[in-house]
Amino acid sequence: MTTRRHVLALLVSTPFAAACTPSGLPDPVSAWRAPGAGETDARRFCLAHAILAPNPHNRQPWLIDLVGDDELVFRADLERLLPATDPLNRQIVLGCGAFLEVFNLAARSLGRRAEITLWPEGEPDARLDDRPVAHIKLIGEEVEADPLFEHITRRRTNRDPYEARAVDGAMLTEVGEAALRPNPANTLAVYSVQGDTLRDDLRRLAWDAFEAEIKTPAAYQESVDLMRIGARQIAEHRDGLVMDGPMIEFAHAVGLLNHSVLADIEHPLVKQGYEAFRPLALEAPAFMWINSTNNSRTTQVEAGRAYARLNLAATRAGLAMHPWSQALQEYPEMAAMHARAEELMSAPSEARVQMFVRVGYGPQIGPAPRRGLSDHIRT
Ligand SMILES: Cc1cc2nc3c(=O)[nH]c(=O)nc-3n(C[C@H](O)[C@H](O)[C@H](O)COP(=O)(O)O)c2cc1C
């Protein structure tokens, strides 16, 4: 449960490095360097940015069919869902929304409008199916660039400890306002807290739900299966949850750390790994959350778009951000925590808390891997 850093930080600090690592495997972070550079097809430029969107467990579940000269069909990759922790595919849909918003920002940077038609063959119900999430057409009309575009390659999910420094409430309000698009669907609202008893309650909830998830075998195993241990596995998969750095490489090389060890929550190394998250929750300087008035698939997409903007606006403000989604997850073992989350964050009846994140001042970190554009484009 330790997280990324040294190896990726080194790779990303060498912007002109070849797209392969010395081992001959693809460079896991090359997608972050000058995305879309040299692309003559505007759709590919936009897609090269869209694949940098935040998404649950870094599954990157995005499939594209290019159609004609200026259209594309966007589907969720049903092979890349998270059935244990995200049984209703709500978070996967949020990740699709984040993808669409980053696509939209890239289109606007070119002075093009992305005309996005959601669920052109109908909304899925309980589970995602093969029907498209969106049909997109690039329209050549004059639109202004959105300043959030500039922050796409600097945006991170930052799981490091944050400084004890307080975060200014007015700054959080500004970040929250930037999350809602100029023509916001009225279904969404963004909230923040940086003090008082509500923050204490949310700190406790974040930790309790994190621990509850570790103690739920199917949910925990889903994360274990997606952990990439060391530079080789990271470069092989270029997705999932990254564990890197000299200690990880060493422990892996001498057989102290592997997927069977990670699966044993009583193992001292594993305990140490997940206990490192306790102070991150219990000392969180601030939290933000996105609520919606309903939980339709369209609203989930909108919430994902808002989350991408929230993360980018935080980046612009110099703030680090880290989702703690466990308490929002819809599997039975989490039901009590989920109810508590909705109560604390005021989302009664049909309303939902769609994203819940820790916010503060964190260290600079390197980017998470990406599989690269060619892995997403089918035709
Ligand atoms: C809907 C959603 C839920 C997420 N939940 C969590 C979470 O509970 N814990 C966490 O550490 N990251 C969470 N993330 C962040 C992703 O893990 C992260 O975006 C992904 O690993 C890629 O890393 P990047 O954001 O740095 O590019 C979530 C992201 C999304 C969009």
The ligand as an SDF file (V2000), in Angstrom:
LIG
                    3D

 31 33  0  0  0  0  0  0  0  0999 V2000
  -14.4100    8.2030   -9.3440 C   0  0  0  0  0  0  0  0  0  0  0  0
  -13.0060    8.1960   -8.8040 C   0  0  0  0  0  0  0  0  0  0  0  0
  -12.7560    7.6150   -7.5620 C   0  0  0  0  0  0  0  0  0  0  0  0
  -11.4640    7.5930   -7.0390 C   0  0  0  0  0  0  0  0  0  0  0  0
  -11.2480    7.0780   -5.7770 N   0  0  0  0  0  0  0  0  0  0  0  0
   -9.9990    7.0470   -5.2560 C   0  0  0  0  0  0  0  0  0  0  0  0
   -9.7500    6.5580   -3.9420 C   0  0  0  0  0  0  0  0  0  0  0  0
  -10.6500    6.1470   -3.2280 O   0  0  0  0  0  0  0  0  0  0  0  0
   -8.4820    6.5690   -3.4790 N   0  0  0  0  0  0  0  0  0  0  0  0
   -7.4360    7.0440   -4.2210 C   0  0  0  0  0  0  0  0  0  0  0  0
   -6.3130    7.0240   -3.7480 O   0  0  0  0  0  0  0  0  0  0  0  0
   -7.6450    7.5380   -5.4750 N   0  0  0  0  0  0  0  0  0  0  0  0
   -8.8950    7.5480   -5.9930 C   0  0  0  0  0  0  0  0  0  0  0  0
   -9.1150    8.0820   -7.2370 N   0  0  0  0  0  0  0  0  0  0  0  0
   -7.9780    8.6020   -8.0010 C   0  0  0  0  0  0  0  0  0  0  0  0
   -7.4710    7.5700   -9.0010 C   0  0  0  0  0  0  0  0  0  0  0  0
   -6.9190    6.4560   -8.3320 O   0  0  0  0  0  0  0  0  0  0  0  0
   -6.4500    8.2440   -9.9190 C   0  0  0  0  0  0  0  0  0  0  0  0
   -7.1210    9.1990  -10.7020 O   0  0  0  0  0  0  0  0  0  0  0  0
   -5.7330    7.2560  -10.8200 C   0  0  0  0  0  0  0  0  0  0  0  0
   -4.9400    6.3660  -10.0630 O   0  0  0  0  0  0  0  0  0  0  0  0
   -4.8300    7.9680  -11.8360 C   0  0  0  0  0  0  0  0  0  0  0  0
   -3.9300    8.8110  -11.1760 O   0  0  0  0  0  0  0  0  0  0  0  0
   -3.8710   10.3760  -11.5030 P   0  0  0  0  0  0  0  0  0  0  0  0
   -5.1540   10.9850  -11.0300 O   0  0  0  0  0  0  0  0  0  0  0  0
   -2.7020   10.8770  -10.6890 O   0  0  0  0  0  0  0  0  0  0  0  0
   -3.6740   10.5450  -12.9620 O   0  0  0  0  0  0  0  0  0  0  0  0
  -10.4010    8.1420   -7.7840 C   0  0  0  0  0  0  0  0  0  0  0  0
  -10.6580    8.7410   -9.0210 C   0  0  0  0  0  0  0  0  0  0  0  0
  -11.9430    8.7820   -9.5370 C   0  0  0  0  0  0  0  0  0  0  0  0
  -12.2160    9.4590  -10.8480 C   0  0  0  0  0  0  0  0  0  0  0  0
  1  2  1  0
  2  3  1  0
  2 30  2  0
  3  4  2  0
  4  5  1  0
  4 28  1  0
  5  6  2  0
  6  7  1  0
  6 13  1  0
  7  8  2  0
  7  9  1  0
  9 10  1  0
 10 11  2  0
 10 12  1  0
 12 13  2  0
 13 14  1  0
 14 15  1  0
 14 28  1  0
 15 16  1  0
 16 17  1  0
 16 18  1  0
 18 19  1  0
 18 20  1  0
 20 21  1  0
 20 22  1  0
 22 23  1  0
 23 24  1  0
 24 25  2  0
 24 26  1  0
 24 27  1  0
 28 29  2  0
 29 30  1  0
 30 31  1  0
M  END
$$$$
